[in-house]
């Protein structure tokens, strides 16, 4: 009986802690990491590097429902015969709903972001040095799983489906061999996989 009583107390404690993780009035601060790629090309002293980070902060407006803002940042570098680097940073609202009261919670969410991009193109062979600018919008529904290590720390993995629109400057070589820029508009859809870490703050 004593062991059964201890087990019951532990179970109640665990369930109470799990329920308190995503209570109304708490804050969630964290980041998602995706698109981390490094590639070295055989037979050449060239490489490709890319990474995207999505810091976010949110407030639980109801039990299991967090509303917040994201600040996506991405960088990639592709040095070949020329040097091509790009950086983008954005901002946008996000909404996520956790399901259940256990430590392992499935979730669904949606976010919208607006991002500005700057791409630097350098070519010593053609003496070209240009800054190319652009922007993009991104609507992304997501689904995933979150594991709450305790009431203040969680790890997550999610899959997103992105509806993107971009307006970017691109480099064009004219018939005379000179270079000019032109703006191109594109719409496309992509699938992403990201892992994340977050802290939960408040009572």
C-alpha positions, 0 to 999 in steps of 0.5 A, spaced: 500 500 500 505 504 501 508 503 494 502 504 491 501 511 495 508 513 493 506 511 485 500 515 485 503 521 488 508 521 483 503 520 477 499 526 480 506 530 480 508 528 473 501 530 470 500 536 474 507 538 471 505 536 464 499 540 465 502 547 467 507 547 462 503 550 457 498 554 461 495 561 459 500 566 462 506 563 460 512 565 455 515 561 450 522 563 447 526 559 443 529 558 436 528 553 430 534 551 426 533 548 419 537 548 412 544 547 415 548 544 409 556 544 408 558 541 402 566 541 399 566 540 392 571 535 389 577 537 385 576 544 387 578 549 393 570 551 393 565 549 398 557 551 399 555 553 406 547 554 408 544 555 415 537 558 417 535 560 424 528 562 426 528 565 433 521 566 436 517 569 442 510 567 444 505 568 449 500 563 451 493 566 450 490 560 452 491 553 455 496 550 449 495 556 445 501 560 444 501 566 439 508 570 438 512 573 433 518 570 429 525 573 426 527 568 421 534 569 418 538 565 413 545 565 410 548 562 404 555 562 401 557 559 394 564 561 392 566 558 385 569 562 380 565 568 383 563 569 390 556 569 391 553 570 398 546 572 401 543 574 407 536 575 409 532 577 415 524 577 416 519 578 421 512 575 422 506 573 426 506 565 428 500 561 432 501 554 435 497 549 438 499 543 443 495 537 443 494 533 450 497 534 457 503 529 456 510 531 456 510 529 449 505 533 445 504 533 438 502 540 435 500 544 429 501 551 427 502 557 422 506 563 421 507 568 416 513 572 414 516 578 410 523 577 409 528 582 406 534 579 402 541 582 400 546 578 395 553 580 394 556 578 387 563 579 386 567 576 380 575 578 379 575 575 372 569 580 370 571 585 375 564 585 377 562 587 384 554 588 385 549 588 391 543 585 389 536 586 393 529 583 394 524 581 398 519 575 400 513 573 403 512 566 406 506 562 409 507 556 412 503 551 416 507 546 420 506 540 424 510 537 429 512 534 436 515 537 442 518 533 448 517 537 454 524 535 458 521 539 464 516 545 465 521 550 463 525 546 457 522 543 450 525 540 444 521 540 438 521 537 431 517 540 425 515 539 418 513 545 414 509 546 407 511 553 405 507 558 400 513 563 398 513 569 393 519 572 391 521 579 388 529 579 387 534 582 383 538 578 378 545 579 374 544 579 367 550 579 362 548 583 355 550 581 348 556 586 349 559 582 355 557 587 360 552 586 366 546 589 368 540 587 373 533 585 372 528 584 377 524 577 377 518 575 381 517 567 383 512 563 386 513 556 389 512 551 394 517 548 399 517 543 404 522 544 410 524 540 416 527 543 423 529 542 430 528 547 435 529 548 443 525 553 447 524 555 454 518 556 458 517 562 463 512 564 468 508 561 473 
